[in-house]
Amino acid sequence: MAPSRKKSKRRLTLALQGGGAHGAFTWGVLDRLLEEDDIEVEGVSATSAGAMNGAMYTTGLKIGGPEEAKRRLADFWGQIRDAYPLNQLPWSIWAKAFHDFLPPALNPAAAIGGAVSQVVSPYQLPLADINPLRDVLESMVSFDKVCRRDEPRLFVCATDVLSGRAKIFMGEEISVDALLASACLPTIYRAVEIDGREYWDGGYTGNPALWPLIYECDTSDVLIVHINPITRRTPPRDARGIQNRINEISFNSNLLGELRAIETVDKLVAAGHLPAERYKRMRIHAVEDPETMRSLSASTKVTPEARLLDRLYDAGRNAMTRWLDEHKAKIGIESSINLRDAYL
């Protein structure tokens, strides 16, 4: 009998957006992806909540494989859920007050926090340098494993406050501080200092950054997990809706710029204006659920209510299942999304 051949793997990289509690959508996506034994992830570029998901994903895979990665992701979001005080209220009380994500004006936690952040700097508050995520990350991320250069490699994006440029932490640079810097919203937390430089949330300069996946990884397939809506059906008219849309546009702008550059290079190579042997042609894929994400407001990013997390986890799993059913066979062959139609 001829020896059996090892099943070939479909290889790709992951680009994970940030978005606070909305990152539970990415949890669902990764949880479903981990069930595909013929897909291999070479690298993960991630920002903010995406970086937290990426750290749990890579830690779990390197310690105990897919099942450990699934467990770490679930434990992380379980701790986020348990740490949110309003989740401890009896469900009947919570449902009456916040059923199905009431408008932000009626959400006390978001309204108070938003009002305070407009007039008070975190440097004026005595406890703003204490981040409750620190203990969670220190207990759940094995940095000796995450920092290794074996696959999947992790790339964490933060924003250098003074230069305004993206900083990509990779390899031994990845630490608790690097992850916290990637998720440091300057209206809530003081900047995170690393080696004499101060950093804010990576979403301002790369949400997420694609270039580490282009230059540091071999595979040409990038799967973007969207949690920030790119398009809206109607323009906002109220003050909070306008601010929410400004945040969405600004947190997507650098990603769109990189995708525009990828599309331009691809066209020039295809037309013979650039040498194919020198320029890497990328295949882009995207997992998203725009209807679900458009139904949420920016305030729910900082209010990880239990039903919200459960809803987003389910939406992420379902979106990943749909993508696998429709596009899995395209990995390694062609993009599953038209860049110009989708983004440009």
Solvent accessible surface area in square Angstrom, and as a share of the most:
residue,aa,sasa,rsa
1,M,242,1.08
2,A,85,0.66
3,P,123,0.77
4,S,112,0.72
5,R,233,0.85
6,K,179,0.76
7,K,129,0.55
8,S,93,0.60
9,K,87,0.37
10,R,85,0.31
11,R,78,0.28
12,L,0,0.00
13,T,0,0.00
14,L,0,0.00
15,A,0,0.00
16,L,0,0.00
17,Q,0,0.00
18,G,3,0.03
19,G,9,0.08
20,G,34,0.33
21,A,5,0.04
22,H,6,0.03
23,G,0,0.00
24,A,0,0.00
25,F,0,0.00
26,T,0,0.00
27,W,20,0.07
28,G,0,0.00
29,V,0,0.00
30,L,0,0.00
31,D,11,0.06
32,R,40,0.14
33,L,5,0.03
34,L,15,0.08
35,E,82,0.37
36,E,28,0.13
37,D,104,0.54
38,D,15,0.08
39,I,18,0.09
40,E,60,0.27
41,V,11,0.07
42,E,11,0.05
43,G,0,0.00
44,V,0,0.00
45,S,1,0.00
46,A,0,0.00
47,T,0,0.00
48,S,11,0.07
49,A,9,0.07
50,G,0,0.00
51,A,0,0.00
52,M,4,0.02
53,N,0,0.00
54,G,0,0.00
55,A,0,0.00
56,M,0,0.00
57,Y,6,0.02
58,T,0,0.00
59,T,0,0.00
60,G,0,0.00
61,L,42,0.21
62,K,28,0.12
63,I,73,0.37
64,G,48,0.46
65,G,17,0.17
66,P,65,0.41
67,E,126,0.56
68,E,30,0.13
69,A,0,0.00
70,K,35,0.15
71,R,118,0.43
72,R,34,0.12
73,L,0,0.00
74,A,42,0.33
75,D,54,0.28
76,F,4,0.02
77,W,7,0.03
78,G,16,0.16
79,Q,72,0.32
80,I,31,0.16
81,R,53,0.19
82,D,97,0.50
83,A,74,0.57
84,Y,25,0.10
85,P,97,0.61
86,L,46,0.23
87,N,32,0.17
88,Q,119,0.53
89,L,71,0.35
90,P,79,0.49
91,W,121,0.42
92,S,67,0.43
93,I,93,0.47
94,W,11,0.04
95,A,20,0.16
96,K,173,0.73
97,A,43,0.34
98,F,18,0.08
99,H,96,0.43
100,D,81,0.42
101,F,44,0.19
102,L,59,0.29
103,P,77,0.48
104,P,24,0.15
105,A,83,0.64
106,L,109,0.54
107,N,13,0.07
108,P,68,0.43
109,A,43,0.34
110,A,8,0.06
111,A,29,0.23
112,I,114,0.58
113,G,40,0.38
114,G,25,0.24
115,A,62,0.48
116,V,61,0.35
117,S,28,0.18
118,Q,142,0.63
119,V,122,0.70
120,V,43,0.25
121,S,43,0.28
122,P,8,0.05
123,Y,122,0.46
124,Q,126,0.56
125,L,71,0.35
126,P,112,0.70
127,L,123,0.61
128,A,10,0.08
129,D,92,0.48
130,I,105,0.54
131,N,21,0.11
132,P,93,0.58
133,L,35,0.17
134,R,91,0.33
135,D,104,0.54
136,V,21,0.12
137,L,0,0.00
138,E,97,0.43
139,S,85,0.55
140,M,16,0.07
141,V,10,0.06
142,S,28,0.18
143,F,44,0.18
144,D,97,0.50
145,K,55,0.23
146,V,2,0.01
147,C,19,0.11
148,R,104,0.38
149,R,154,0.56
150,D,61,0.32
151,E,75,0.33
152,P,8,0.05
153,R,32,0.12
154,L,4,0.02
155,F,0,0.00
156,V,0,0.00
157,C,1,0.00
158,A,0,0.00
159,T,9,0.05
160,D,13,0.07
161,V,41,0.23
162,L,147,0.73
163,S,53,0.34
164,G,44,0.42
165,R,177,0.65
166,A,35,0.27
167,K,59,0.25
168,I,10,0.05
169,F,4,0.02
170,M,35,0.16
171,G,8,0.07
172,E,166,0.74
173,E,81,0.36
174,I,5,0.02
175,S,41,0.26
176,V,17,0.10
177,D,43,0.22
178,A,0,0.00
179,L,0,0.00
180,L,2,0.01
181,A,0,0.00
182,S,0,0.00
183,A,19,0.14
184,C,1,0.01
185,L,56,0.28
186,P,27,0.17
187,T,71,0.41
188,I,74,0.37
189,Y,53,0.20
190,R,62,0.22
191,A,17,0.13
192,V,23,0.13
193,E,109,0.49
194,I,26,0.13
195,D,143,0.74
196,G,59,0.56
197,R,95,0.35
198,E,73,0.33
199,Y,12,0.05
200,W,83,0.29
201,D,3,0.02
202,G,0,0.00
203,G,1,0.01
204,Y,82,0.31
205,T,26,0.15
206,G,1,0.01
207,N,1,0.00
208,P,0,0.00
209,A,2,0.01
210,L,0,0.00
211,W,97,0.34
212,P,0,0.00
213,L,0,0.00
214,I,30,0.15
215,Y,166,0.63
216,E,67,0.30
217,C,7,0.04
218,D,124,0.64
219,T,16,0.10
220,S,18,0.12
221,D,1,0.00
222,V,1,0.01
223,L,0,0.00
224,I,0,0.00
225,V,0,0.00
226,H,6,0.03
227,I,0,0.00
228,N,2,0.01
229,P,14,0.09
230,I,35,0.18
231,T,71,0.42
232,R,73,0.27
233,R,176,0.64
234,T,103,0.60
235,P,82,0.52
236,P,43,0.27
237,R,194,0.71
238,D,89,0.46
239,A,85,0.66
240,R,98,0.36
241,G,20,0.20
242,I,79,0.40
243,Q,91,0.40
244,N,19,0.10
245,R,42,0.15
246,I,91,0.46
247,N,53,0.27
248,E,6,0.03
249,I,99,0.50
250,S,46,0.30
251,F,31,0.13
252,N,3,0.01
253,S,55,0.35
254,N,57,0.29
255,L,0,0.00
256,L,33,0.16
257,G,31,0.30
258,E,37,0.17
259,L,0,0.00
260,R,118,0.43
261,A,55,0.43
262,I,14,0.07
263,E,20,0.09
264,T,62,0.36
265,V,43,0.25
266,D,43,0.22
267,K,111,0.47
268,L,64,0.32
269,V,11,0.06
270,A,67,0.52
271,A,64,0.49
272,G,61,0.59
273,H,134,0.60
274,L,40,0.20
275,P,48,0.30
276,A,67,0.52
277,E,149,0.67
278,R,181,0.66
279,Y,76,0.29
280,K,63,0.27
281,R,102,0.37
282,M,13,0.06
283,R,66,0.24
284,I,1,0.00
285,H,0,0.00
286,A,13,0.10
287,V,2,0.01
288,E,71,0.32
289,D,22,0.11
290,P,48,0.30
291,E,92,0.41
292,T,20,0.12
293,M,7,0.03
294,R,51,0.19
295,S,66,0.43
296,L,8,0.04
297,S,28,0.18
298,A,28,0.22
299,S,9,0.06
300,T,7,0.04
301,K,44,0.19
302,V,75,0.43
303,T,7,0.04
304,P,19,0.12
305,E,11,0.05
306,A,26,0.20
307,R,94,0.34
308,L,0,0.00
309,L,0,0.00
310,D,68,0.35
311,R,92,0.34
312,L,0,0.00
313,Y,49,0.18
314,D,73,0.38
315,A,12,0.09
316,G,0,0.00
317,R,59,0.21
318,N,83,0.43
319,A,4,0.03
320,M,0,0.00
321,T,47,0.27
322,R,113,0.41
323,W,12,0.04
324,L,11,0.05
325,D,114,0.59
326,E,114,0.51
327,H,36,0.16
328,K,39,0.16
329,A,67,0.52
330,K,58,0.25
331,I,8,0.04
332,G,43,0.41
333,I,127,0.64
334,E,86,0.39
335,S,40,0.26
336,S,20,0.13
337,I,37,0.19
338,N,86,0.44
339,L,19,0.10
340,R,124,0.45
341,D,122,0.63
342,A,37,0.29
343,Y,21,0.08
344,L,61,0.30
